[in-house]
Amino acid sequence: PLLFALIFLLPHSAAAAASLNGTLMQYFEWYMPNDGQHWKRLQNDSAYLAEHGITAVWIPPAYKGTSQDDVGYGAYDLYDLGEFHQKGTVRTKYGTKGELQSAINSLHSRDINVYGDVVINHKGGADATEDVTAVEVDPADRNRVTSGEQRIKAWTHFQFPGRGSTYSDFKWHWYHFDGTDWDESRKLNRIYKFQGKAWDWEVSNENGNYDYLMYADIDYDHPDVTAEIKRWGTWYANELQLDGFRLDAVKHIKFSFLRDWVNHVREKTGKEMFTVAEYWQNDLGALENYLNKTNFNHSVFDVPLHYQFHAASTQGGGYDMRKLLNGTVVSKHPVKAVTFVDNHDTQPGQSLESTVQTWFKPLAYAFILTREAGYPQIFYGDMYGTKGASQREIPALKHKIEPILKARKQYAYGAQHDYFDHHDIVGWTREGDSSVA
């Protein structure tokens, strides 16, 4: 089969200008070691990141999960940033709150912004069960009830015994949630909707209504909940001096709440708070609907572009490179697109595994890092390798990505001219900018 190549010509007239081309790095992969050293790794890496043109990092969820080994997406206590003895540990998988604050200070001293991960769709690791009346729903159509009312024991009571009322005295009960997927009394795994509750809307219409994802699903029709999560967002931003957010699992969360939450935190902090949402669907129409419903007040990851890279890397000579931008966010809404190659969900062994093949990765990074449109993100797992147990792990590609980062930092400026006129080879040039210094 024919091989593909991305060709770019870089003018030598443009001087280095790290301040103008923004480059984001996702600073973790799924299989980080549970050694409590990650915040220290980040701090020690800050000079290297700045030298190579990284202007922002997205850090993993910084709060206490269901256990010390939790990657962070089984969020238990959003106010425990590795400070309180809960879930058998003070530190999180990544370290302590103090270590994280030191890392952030080090990044800020090098003009690198820090984006916090926001996991507010669900809560896991409840401290106690509560008796709740619920009905079962069809997993393929969550609007269809498949049982009569029944009493279940749901893991919905969050008391935070290690933290008490420090930072917040809000305690969670069943009525702060819409449903769950486990009945402790029968040891049954079903999707249960609680009595008197309706799934939030608007969310993704996959499976009828995709409000429910996992654990205890937070009810964004409850005024006490919306007030508390807004209050927490402001606290989180201020406590860590964050510069922005990555929003997790947004297609499962009431879109209008996310719009209001972003506006609220920006207003309360007085900061721009760049925000990017993870709406995982290979469908530009669904992503545009989300952007519209949130008044375009934040960005989205360009999931369709990722799948184009995946297809190009796996289809051999059959893939038409001229179609690389078809159906992508960056082609339609360039200022709202965060472009990426892979992440912690698409890496081998993970829930959305669709890993771009290794041979194609330098080409994909050349694409996102040297073009005019989009806010490019590089993946920790691509730089340093992934550490999962599969036979398909990503090797460290730092030596391949570093020259492209240098090209972005020093040369990728000025008008762009595309040459998307060949089935196997596409290219573009940048004119440079003599005013850049």
C-alpha positions in Angstrom: 0.0 0.0 0.0 1.0 3.6 -0.5 2.4 5.5 2.4 1.1 8.9 3.3 3.2 12.0 4.1 2.4 15.4 5.5 4.7 17.9 4.0 5.3 21.4 5.5 7.7 24.1 4.5 8.9 26.4 7.2 10.3 29.8 6.4 13.5 30.7 8.2 12.7 34.4 8.5 10.4 33.9 11.6 12.2 34.2 14.9 11.3 32.2 18.0 8.0 33.3 19.7 6.9 30.9 22.3 4.4 33.4 23.6 2.3 33.5 20.4 1.7 29.8 19.5 -0.2 28.1 22.3 0.5 24.4 22.9 -1.4 22.3 25.5 0.0 19.1 27.1 -2.2 16.5 28.8 0.2 15.7 31.6 -0.8 12.1 32.4 -1.8 8.8 30.9 -4.2 6.1 32.3 -1.5 3.9 33.8 0.5 6.3 35.9 2.2 4.5 38.8 0.5 4.8 42.2 3.6 6.3 43.7 2.4 9.7 44.8 5.2 11.3 42.8 3.4 12.7 39.8 3.0 16.3 41.1 6.8 16.2 41.8 7.4 14.8 38.2 5.4 17.7 36.9 7.3 20.3 38.9 10.6 18.8 37.8 9.5 18.8 34.2 8.3 22.4 34.2 11.6 23.9 32.8 11.7 21.2 30.0 8.1 22.0 29.1 8.7 25.7 28.8 11.8 25.2 26.8 9.8 23.1 24.2 7.0 25.6 23.8 4.4 24.1 26.1 2.2 27.0 27.2 -0.5 25.1 29.2 -0.9 21.7 30.9 -4.1 19.8 31.7 -3.5 18.0 35.0 -5.4 14.8 36.0 -8.3 15.1 38.5 -6.7 16.4 41.6 -9.2 15.3 44.2 -9.9 12.2 46.2 -11.3 9.2 44.2 -12.8 5.9 45.3 -9.3 4.7 46.4 -5.7 5.8 46.3 -5.2 4.1 42.9 -8.2 5.9 41.3 -7.1 7.8 38.2 -9.5 10.5 39.4 -12.7 9.8 37.4 -14.3 7.9 40.3 -14.6 11.3 42.1 -15.4 11.0 45.8 -14.6 14.3 47.4 -14.0 17.3 45.2 -12.7 19.3 48.1 -10.0 16.8 49.2 -7.0 17.6 47.0 -4.7 15.2 48.9 -5.2 16.9 52.3 -7.4 14.7 54.4 -7.3 11.0 55.4 -10.2 9.5 53.4 -10.5 6.3 51.4 -7.5 4.9 53.3 -5.1 7.7 52.2 -4.2 11.3 52.5 -2.5 11.7 49.2 -4.1 10.9 45.9 -2.5 8.7 43.2 -0.5 11.8 42.2 0.6 13.2 45.6 -0.5 15.8 48.2 -2.2 19.1 47.8 1.0 20.9 48.9 3.0 19.1 46.2 0.5 20.1 43.6 0.5 23.7 44.7 4.3 23.7 44.4 4.1 22.2 40.9 1.6 24.9 39.8 3.8 27.6 41.2 6.7 26.3 39.3 4.7 26.1 36.1 3.3 29.7 36.6 6.9 31.0 37.1 7.6 29.8 33.6 4.4 31.3 32.1 2.7 27.9 31.7 -1.0 27.9 32.4 -2.7 25.0 34.4 -6.1 23.6 33.5 -7.9 21.5 36.1 -9.9 18.4 35.3 -13.6 18.8 36.3 -15.5 15.5 37.0 -19.0 16.6 38.0 -21.2 14.1 36.2 -21.2 11.5 39.1 -19.9 10.7 42.5 -18.3 7.4 43.5 -17.2 5.7 46.8 -20.2 6.8 49.0 -19.8 6.4 52.7 -23.1 4.7 53.3 -26.2 3.3 51.5 -29.6 4.8 51.7 -33.0 3.1 51.1 -34.5 4.5 47.9 -37.5 3.7 45.8 -36.5 3.3 42.2 -37.4 1.7 38.8 -35.2 -0.1 36.4 -34.7 1.4 32.9 -33.6 -0.1 29.6 -29.8 0.5 29.1 -30.5 0.9 25.4 -33.4 3.3 25.9 -33.2 5.0 29.3 -36.6 6.6 28.8 -38.2 3.2 28.9 -39.0 1.9 32.4 -38.7 -1.9 32.6 -39.9 -2.7 36.1 -42.3 -1.6 38.8 -41.2 0.5 41.8 -38.9 -1.3 44.2 -36.8 -0.4 47.3 -33.1 -0.6 46.7 -30.0 0.2 48.8 -28.1 2.8 46.9 -24.6 4.1 47.6 -25.6 7.7 47.8 -24.7 9.1 51.2 -21.5 11.1 51.2 -20.5 12.4 54.6 -16.7 13.0 54.1 -15.7 11.9 57.6 -12.0 12.8 57.2 -12.7 16.4 56.0 -15.8 17.1 58.0 -17.2 20.5 57.0 -13.8 22.1 56.0 -14.3 24.2 52.9 -18.0 23.0 52.5 -20.6 21.6 54.9 -22.6 20.1 52.0 -23.5 16.4 52.5 -24.9 14.3 49.7 -28.1 12.2 49.9 -30.1 10.1 47.4 -32.3 13.1 46.5 -29.2 14.9 45.1 -28.9 12.2 42.4 -31.1 10.9 39.6 -30.1 7.3 39.7 -27.4 4.7 40.1 -26.4 1.3 38.8 -26.1 -0.9 41.9 -28.5 -2.3 44.4 -26.5 -3.3 47.4 -29.4 -5.3 48.9 -29.7 -7.7 45.9 -26.2 -7.2 44.6 -27.7 -6.4 41.3 -26.1 -4.3 38.5 -29.0 -2.4 36.7 -29.6 1.2 35.7 -32.0 2.5 38.4 -33.9 5.8 38.2 -35.0 7.2 41.6 -38.6 7.9 42.5 -39.7 11.4 41.5 -36.7 12.0 39.3 -36.3 12.6 35.6 -33.1 12.2 33.7 -31.6 15.7 33.0 -32.2 17.4 29.7 -30.6 18.5 27.4 -27.9 15.8 27.2 -26.9 13.5 24.5 -29.8 11.5 23.0 -27.7 8.4 22.6 -29.5 5.5 24.3 -32.6 7.6 24.4 -31.2 9.9 27.1 -27.5 9.6 28.0 -27.7 11.4 31.4 -26.7 8.2 33.2 -23.1 7.1 32.8 -21.8 5.6 36.1 -21.9 5.6 39.9 -24.4 8.0 41.5 -25.6 10.4 38.8 -25.7 14.0 40.0 -29.1 15.7 39.5 -28.7 19.1 37.9 -32.4 19.9 38.3 -31.8 20.2 42.0 -31.1 23.8 43.0 -29.0 22.9 46.0 -26.8 20.8 43.8 -26.3 23.5 41.1 -25.4 26.1 43.8 -22.9 23.7 45.5 -21.1 22.7 42.3 -20.9 26.4 41.2 -19.4 27.2 44.6 -17.0 24.3 44.4 -15.8 25.4 40.9 -14.9 28.9 42.2 -13.1 27.3 45.2 -11.2 24.9 43.0 -10.1 27.6 40.7 -9.0 29.9 43.5 -7.5 27.2 45.8 -5.1 26.0 43.0 -4.8 29.3 41.1 -6.1 27.5 38.0 -6.1 29.2 34.6 -8.8 27.0 33.0 -10.6 23.7 33.0 -11.1 20.5 31.1 -14.8 19.3 31.5 -15.2 15.5 31.7 -18.1 13.6 30.1 -20.2 16.6 29.1 -22.6 14.7 26.9 -24.0 13.2 30.1 -24.5 16.6 31.9 -27.2 19.2 31.4 -25.8 21.5 28.7 -27.4 24.6 30.1 -25.8 24.0 33.5 -22.3 23.7 32.0 -22.8 27.0 30.2 -23.9 28.6 33.4 -21.1 27.0 35.5 -18.4 28.3 33.1 -19.9 31.8 33.2 -20.3 31.7 37.0 -16.6 30.7 37.7 -15.3 33.3 35.2 -17.4 36.0 36.9 -16.4 35.0 40.4 -12.7 34.6 39.6 -12.4 37.5 37.2 -10.3 35.3 35.0 -10.7 34.1 31.4 -10.6 30.5 32.5 -10.1 28.8 29.2 -12.3 25.7 29.1 -12.5 22.7 26.9 -15.2 20.1 27.0 -14.9 16.4 26.4 -17.9 15.5 24.3 -17.0 12.1 22.9 -18.8 11.6 19.7 -17.5 11.2 16.2 -20.2 13.5 14.8 -19.7 17.2 14.0 -23.4 17.8 14.2 -23.6 16.6 17.9 -20.5 18.7 18.8 -22.0 21.8 17.0 -25.3 21.3 18.9 -23.3 21.3 22.2 -21.4 24.4 21.2 -24.7 26.1 20.3 -26.4 25.1 23.6 -23.5 26.4 25.6 -23.4 29.7 23.7 -19.9 28.9 22.3 -18.6 30.0 25.7 -16.0 27.2 25.7 -14.2 24.8 23.3 -14.4 21.1 22.5 -11.9 18.4 21.7 -11.9 17.6 18.0 -13.0 14.0 18.3 -13.7 13.6 14.6 -10.1 14.7 13.7 -8.8 12.0 16.1 -10.8 9.4 14.3 -9.6 10.7 10.9 -6.0 10.2 12.2 -6.9 6.7 13.4 -8.4 5.8 10.0 -5.4 7.2 8.1 -3.1 5.1 10.3 -5.0 1.9 9.9 -6.4 1.8 6.4 -3.2 1.5 4.5 -3.2 3.0 1.0 -7.0 3.1 1.0 -7.3 6.3 3.0 -7.8 9.5 1.0 -5.6 12.2 2.7 -7.6 14.9 0.9 -10.5 14.1 3.3 -8.5 14.5 6.5 -10.4 17.6 7.6 -13.8 16.4 6.6 -16.4 16.6 9.4 -13.9 18.0 11.9 -14.4 20.8 14.4 -11.2 22.6 13.4 -12.4 22.9 9.8 -15.7 24.5 10.9 -15.0 26.2 14.2 -11.2 26.6 14.4 -11.2 28.8 17.4 -13.3 26.3 19.4 -11.3 23.2 18.5 -8.7 21.6 20.7 -6.9 19.2 18.3 -5.2 16.0 19.6 -3.8 12.7 18.5 -4.6 10.4 21.4 -5.5 10.6 25.1 -6.0 8.5 28.2 -9.3 7.1 26.9 -8.1 6.2 23.4 -4.8 4.6 24.5 -4.5 0.8 24.4 -6.7 -1.0 26.9 -9.0 1.9 27.6 -12.7 2.4 27.2 -12.5 4.4 23.9 -9.5 2.6 22.5 -8.8 3.9 19.0 -5.1 4.4 19.2 -3.5 6.1 16.2 -0.8 3.7 15.0 2.8 4.6 16.0 4.1 5.1 12.4 1.6 7.8 11.7 1.9 9.8 15.0 4.7 12.1 13.9 2.6 13.0 10.8 -0.5 13.6 13.0 1.6 15.8 15.3 3.0 17.7 12.4 -0.5 18.3 11.3 -1.9 19.7 14.5 1.3 21.6 15.6 2.3 23.4 12.4 -1.1 24.5 11.1 -2.8 27.8 11.7 -6.2 26.5 13.0 -6.9 24.8 16.3 -5.3 24.7 19.8 -3.1 21.6 19.7 -2.6 19.2 22.6 0.1 16.7 23.0 -0.3 13.5 25.1 1.9 12.4 28.0 1.6 8.9 26.7 3.0 9.8 23.3 5.9 11.7 24.8 6.9 9.3 27.5 5.2 6.0 26.5 2.2 4.2 28.2 2.6 1.7 30.9 -0.4 -0.6 30.5 -0.4 -4.4 30.4 -1.4 -4.8 26.8 1.0 -5.9 24.0 0.0 -2.7 22.2 1.5 0.0 24.4 2.5 3.3 22.9 6.3 3.7 22.8 8.0 7.0 24.0 8.0 9.3 20.9 9.6 12.3 22.6 12.5 12.3 20.1 10.0 12.4 17.2 7.7 15.1 18.7 10.4 17.5 20.1 11.5 18.7 16.6 7.9 19.4 15.7 7.4 21.4 19.0 10.4 23.4 18.1 9.0 24.1 14.6 5.8 25.3 16.2 7.6 27.5 18.7 10.0 29.1 16.2 8.5 29.0 12.7 4.8 28.1 12.4 3.5 31.7 11.9 2.0 33.7 9.1 -0.5 32.9 6.3 -1.1 29.3 5.4 -1.4 27.8 1.9 -2.9 24.3 1.6 -2.1 21.7 -1.0 -4.8 19.1 -0.4 -4.8 17.8 -4.0 -3.3 14.2 -3.8 -4.8 11.0 -2.5 -1.7 10.1 -0.6 0.2 13.3 0.2 -1.1 16.6 1.5 1.0 19.6 2.4 0.9 23.3 3.4 3.2 26.2 3.8 3.4 29.0 6.3 4.7 32.4 5.2 6.2 33.4 8.5 5.9 36.7 10.3 8.8 39.1 10.3 7.2 41.1 13.2 7.5 38.1 15.5 10.5 38.4 17.8 
